[in-house]
Amino acid sequence: MGRITRIGSQALQQLDRALDASGVSRAEFDVLCVLARSDRPLRASEVTAVTMLSGASTTKHVDRLARLGLVERLPFERDGRVVLLHLTEPGRQLVDTEFPQRVERDRQFLAGLDEDECAVLAGLLRRIAANVESGIRR
């Protein structure tokens, strides 16, 4: 478990450094990616559910992204109390630039593993994640 934690920590540090030039944090980038993957504007609660951030954190990140011009808030026609979040063109450009680099970094982390080894690793990590998420102690 220590090795998994260390790998995760190092990978996240590298992602943070890679995002420094863009001016957005890792959590903000995750919000942008959720919006980029959607074929429609999303409610903040939908973004929260996907990113697993708290509602307050989602609001804080969206506020900053809106100030940067990367996200815009749109009125929801059926309920004036609800706003929808939409990725602006500069937001899409940032995702289109940074996301392929993130995928490439992930690919490099797995360099030297063949397809079968990657499949075995993914399966083992899924089992460990399920144990951790269910709170089972073995």
The 8 nearest C-alpha neighbors of each residue, nearest first, counted from 0:
[[1, 3, 2, 4, 5, 127, 6, 7],
 [2, 0, 4, 3, 5, 6, 7, 8],
 [1, 3, 5, 0, 4, 6, 7, 8],
 [4, 2, 0, 6, 1, 5, 7, 8],
 [5, 3, 1, 7, 2, 6, 8, 0],
 [4, 6, 2, 8, 7, 3, 1, 9],
 [7, 5, 3, 9, 8, 4, 10, 2],
 [8, 6, 4, 10, 5, 9, 11, 3],
 [7, 9, 5, 11, 6, 10, 4, 12],
 [8, 10, 12, 6, 11, 7, 5, 13],
 [9, 11, 7, 13, 12, 8, 6, 14],
 [12, 10, 14, 8, 13, 9, 15, 7],
 [13, 11, 15, 9, 14, 10, 8, 16],
 [12, 14, 16, 10, 11, 15, 17, 9],
 [13, 15, 11, 17, 12, 16, 18, 10],
 [16, 14, 12, 18, 13, 17, 25, 11],
 [17, 15, 13, 19, 18, 14, 12, 20],
 [16, 18, 14, 15, 19, 13, 20, 21],
 [17, 19, 15, 21, 16, 20, 14, 23],
 [20, 18, 16, 21, 22, 17, 15, 23],
 [19, 21, 22, 18, 17, 16, 23, 15],
 [22, 20, 18, 19, 23, 93, 17, 97],
 [21, 23, 20, 19, 18, 24, 67, 27],
 [24, 22, 21, 27, 28, 18, 25, 19],
 [23, 25, 27, 26, 28, 18, 15, 22],
 [24, 26, 28, 27, 15, 29, 23, 18],
 [27, 25, 29, 28, 24, 30, 60, 23],
 [28, 26, 24, 30, 29, 25, 60, 23],
 [27, 29, 31, 25, 30, 26, 24, 32],
 [28, 30, 26, 32, 27, 31, 25, 33],
 [31, 29, 27, 33, 28, 32, 34, 26],
 [30, 32, 28, 34, 29, 33, 35, 27],
 [33, 31, 35, 29, 34, 30, 28, 36],
 [34, 32, 30, 36, 35, 31, 29, 37],
 [33, 35, 31, 37, 32, 36, 86, 30],
 [34, 36, 32, 33, 37, 31, 91, 86],
 [37, 35, 33, 34, 32, 38, 31, 39],
 [38, 36, 34, 39, 35, 33, 40, 41],
 [37, 39, 36, 40, 35, 34, 41, 85],
 [40, 38, 37, 41, 85, 34, 36, 84],
 [39, 41, 85, 84, 83, 42, 37, 34],
 [42, 40, 83, 84, 45, 39, 43, 46],
 [41, 43, 83, 45, 44, 84, 82, 46],
 [42, 44, 46, 45, 47, 41, 84, 83],
 [45, 43, 47, 42, 46, 48, 54, 41],
 [44, 46, 48, 42, 47, 43, 41, 49],
 [47, 45, 43, 49, 44, 48, 50, 33],
 [48, 46, 44, 50, 45, 52, 51, 49],
 [49, 47, 45, 51, 46, 50, 44, 52],
 [48, 50, 46, 47, 51, 45, 33, 52],
 [49, 51, 47, 52, 48, 46, 29, 30],
 [50, 52, 48, 47, 49, 53, 46, 54],
 [53, 51, 50, 47, 56, 57, 54, 48],
 [54, 52, 56, 55, 57, 47, 51, 48],
 [53, 55, 57, 56, 47, 58, 52, 44],
 [56, 54, 58, 53, 57, 59, 52, 60],
 [57, 55, 59, 53, 58, 54, 52, 60],
 [56, 58, 54, 60, 55, 59, 61, 47],
 [59, 57, 55, 61, 56, 60, 62, 54],
 [60, 58, 56, 62, 57, 61, 55, 63],
 [59, 61, 57, 63, 62, 58, 27, 56],
 [60, 62, 64, 58, 63, 59, 65, 57],
 [63, 61, 59, 65, 60, 64, 58, 66],
 [62, 64, 66, 60, 65, 61, 67, 59],
 [63, 65, 61, 67, 69, 66, 70, 62],
 [64, 66, 70, 68, 62, 67, 63, 71],
 [67, 65, 63, 68, 64, 62, 69, 70],
 [68, 66, 64, 65, 69, 63, 70, 62],
 [67, 69, 65, 66, 70, 64, 87, 71],
 [68, 70, 90, 87, 64, 67, 89, 65],
 [71, 69, 86, 65, 87, 64, 85, 68],
 [72, 70, 85, 65, 84, 86, 87, 73],
 [71, 73, 84, 83, 82, 85, 74, 70],
 [72, 74, 83, 82, 84, 71, 75, 85],
 [75, 73, 82, 76, 83, 79, 81, 72],
 [74, 76, 82, 78, 81, 77, 79, 83],
 [75, 77, 78, 74, 79, 81, 82, 73],
 [76, 78, 75, 79, 81, 74, 80, 82],
 [79, 77, 80, 75, 81, 76, 74, 82],
 [78, 80, 81, 75, 74, 76, 77, 82],
 [79, 81, 78, 82, 75, 74, 77, 76],
 [82, 80, 79, 75, 78, 83, 74, 42],
 [83, 81, 74, 75, 73, 72, 42, 84],
 [82, 84, 42, 73, 41, 72, 40, 75],
 [85, 83, 72, 41, 40, 71, 42, 73],
 [84, 86, 40, 71, 70, 72, 87, 83],
 [85, 87, 70, 90, 34, 69, 91, 71],
 [88, 86, 90, 69, 70, 89, 91, 85],
 [87, 89, 91, 90, 92, 86, 69, 93],
 [90, 88, 92, 91, 87, 69, 93, 68],
 [91, 89, 69, 87, 93, 88, 92, 86],
 [90, 92, 88, 94, 93, 89, 95, 87],
 [93, 91, 95, 89, 90, 94, 96, 88],
 [92, 94, 90, 96, 91, 95, 97, 89],
 [95, 93, 91, 97, 96, 98, 92, 90],
 [94, 96, 92, 93, 98, 97, 91, 99],
 [97, 95, 93, 94, 98, 92, 99, 100],
 [98, 96, 94, 100, 99, 95, 93, 101],
 [97, 99, 101, 100, 94, 95, 96, 102],
 [100, 98, 102, 101, 97, 103, 96, 95],
 [99, 101, 103, 97, 98, 102, 104, 96],
 [100, 102, 98, 104, 99, 103, 105, 97],
 [101, 103, 99, 105, 100, 104, 106, 98],
 [102, 104, 106, 100, 105, 101, 99, 107],
 [105, 103, 107, 101, 106, 102, 100, 108],
 [104, 106, 102, 108, 103, 107, 101, 109],
 [107, 105, 103, 109, 104, 108, 102, 110],
 [106, 108, 110, 104, 109, 105, 103, 111],
 [109, 107, 105, 106, 110, 104, 10, 103],
 [108, 110, 107, 106, 112, 111, 105, 117],
 [111, 109, 107, 112, 108, 106, 113, 105],
 [110, 112, 109, 113, 107, 108, 116, 117],
 [113, 111, 110, 116, 109, 117, 114, 115],
 [112, 114, 116, 115, 117, 111, 110, 109],
 [115, 113, 117, 116, 118, 112, 119, 120],
 [116, 114, 118, 117, 113, 119, 112, 120],
 [115, 117, 119, 113, 118, 114, 112, 120],
 [118, 116, 120, 114, 115, 119, 121, 112],
 [117, 119, 115, 121, 116, 120, 114, 122],
 [120, 118, 116, 122, 121, 117, 123, 115],
 [119, 121, 117, 123, 122, 118, 116, 124],
 [122, 120, 118, 124, 119, 123, 117, 125],
 [123, 121, 125, 119, 120, 124, 118, 126],
 [122, 124, 126, 120, 125, 121, 119, 127],
 [123, 125, 127, 121, 126, 122, 128, 120],
 [126, 124, 128, 122, 123, 127, 121, 129],
 [127, 125, 129, 123, 124, 128, 130, 122],
 [126, 128, 124, 130, 129, 125, 131, 123],
 [129, 127, 125, 131, 130, 126, 132, 124],
 [128, 130, 132, 126, 127, 131, 133, 125],
 [131, 129, 127, 133, 135, 128, 132, 134],
 [130, 132, 128, 134, 129, 133, 127, 135],
 [131, 133, 129, 134, 130, 128, 135, 127],
 [134, 132, 130, 135, 131, 129, 128, 136],
 [133, 135, 131, 132, 130, 136, 129, 137],
 [136, 134, 130, 133, 137, 131, 132, 129],
 [137, 135, 134, 130, 131, 133, 132, 127],
 [136, 135, 130, 134, 131, 127, 133, 129]]
